[in-house]
Amino acid sequence: MKKMIMLMIMSCLILFTSIMPAAATVYTFEPYDNSGTRSDIMDLDHTKYYDWRIVWQIPEWEKITGINLTFYCIDNWQKEDDKLFMHILDNDTAPVGLTPFTTKNYSTPSMPYSTTLYWGTDNQNGGDNWAGNPLIFDPLWPHTYWTDLLDNQGGENLIVPVDITDEILLAMITDGTFGIGLDPECHYYNNGVRLTITTAFKTVPEPETLLLLGLGLLGVVFFARWRKQ
């Protein structure tokens, strides 16, 4: 009897280790422009607006648990009520009328991605060129934009949580191609921009997995009974 129990336990372990994927991880993405600090999105020039396109496919066995957009040492060139608008874009096709920088291909530990930064010119006419697309902010964020009213000279690290409770926004991010739409009203100097996506294993087993487990256990029971006969 003990041998049969041990055999069943070993069978379950073998089954689960054969279907479990590699450990979930934190994915990091950085934009790329053609001069200076390559990941600072042209220091967010106030005469321009940007579409940072990312091509990346989340592994099918993972789900997104958190997304943050970080601007390192971001600083308005002067102390005034200027706005930085941020949106998620559904970039299935190339942006129309925007100029692209060089596409960069990266290899993360478990999943490659590519990134292209596009820009257009609005000559600081005000307004939000990406209005109508989902806002990037968490619902607890106090505004639909960010503004820097601090006279901090050296800037601050701005961490913007993305609203993963918005099903439309999350679907746009997980469909393989998405963009970060940025439109600054003023010149926001910074030391680089980074998007991080945190994932975890999906906790609900697929029907095929449950069926496979059940068949495996039945096989162990029938084998044990056959040995007794």
Buried (B, 14 or more C-beta within 10 A) or exposed (E): EEEBEEBBEEBBEEBEEEBEEEEBBEBEBBBBBEEEBBBBBBBBBBBBBBBBBBBBEBBEBBBBEEBBBBBBBBBBEEEEEBBBBBBBBBBEEEBEEBEEBEEBEBEEEBBEBBBBBBBBEBEBEEEBBBEEBBBBBBEEBEEBBBBBEEEEEEBBEBEBBBBBEBEEBBEBBBEEBBBBBBBBBBBBBBBBBBBBBBBEEBEEEEEEBEEBBEEBBEEBEEEBEEEEE
